[in-house]
Amino acid sequence: MGIKYSHNFDPEKILREQKNKIKAVVNSAVQEEATEIKLRTSQGKSSDGAAFKAYSEGYSDLRAKFGLGTNPDLRVTGNMLEAIATKVEEDGDRILGKIILPNVPGLLPRWANIGRTGVHAAG
């Protein structure tokens, strides 16, 4: 009568499971940071918490004329901040969390090409 030993030890499975757990943590962290960026920006604050520089009087008047806010918050339509996305990817043995702003065609409305000399309709 002999002893038979068997096991289901699968180191590759363990590594995959750990990698997936790490990806989930990284994903949660970059999503939380993206949300913080949107909130802070909509409050008119930079990454260090300082207030954005005020718009010039002329630009502020121009924004008011078009019904836009006069406090700097990087919003014309809201599309830019809403386009912020997160991504988790592997690079060799590293897991990277990224916050990205895709190149979104039509990000601004046609009238929003506001230059120093006034408003210029595009196309």
TORTOR-995390 format. One record per residue (C-alpha): x, y negated, z negated. Coordinates in steps of 0.25 Angstrom, whole numbers, plus 5000, padded with zeros to 4 digits. Each point is the difference from the previous one (the first is absolute). Last residue first. Layout:
<pts>
XYZ
...
</pts>
This chain:
<pts>
493546955166
500449944987
499449874995
501049904994
499749934987
500949894996
501449945001
500750094991
499450125006
498750084996
499850125009
498750034993
499049975010
500150145007
499850084987
501350054993
500450154999
499650025015
501050115002
500550064987
501550024998
499950094988
500349944986
500750114993
500250044985
500950125000
500350124990
501150085004
500350154996
501450045002
500650135003
500049975015
499249885002
498650044995
498849905001
499049934992
499249895006
499349884996
499249895007
499949855001
498949975010
499149954990
501049894997
500149955014
498550025003
499649904989
499549915011
500949884997
500650054988
501549974995
499549964986
500449855001
498949914994
499249925010
499050115003
499450015014
498749935005
500649965013
500149854996
500650054986
501150075008
500349875007
500049924987
501050104994
500949995012
500049855000
500349994985
501150105000
499650144995
500550024985
501250094998
499650144995
499850014985
501150084993
499850144996
501350065005
499350065012
499349875004
498749964994
498849935007
499050094993
499750085013
501550035000
500050064986
498850085003
500550055014
501450034994
499450074988
499250095009
501250035008
500850034987
498950104996
500050075013
501550015000
499950064986
498950105003
500750055012
501350024993
499350084989
499350095011
501350025007
500750044988
498950114997
500150045015
501550024998
499850084988
499050095007
500950025012
501250034991
499250104992
499550075013
501450005005
500550074987
499050115001
500050094988
498950105001
500650114992
500250154999
500650094991
499850155000
500550084988
500350145002
499350134995
</pts>
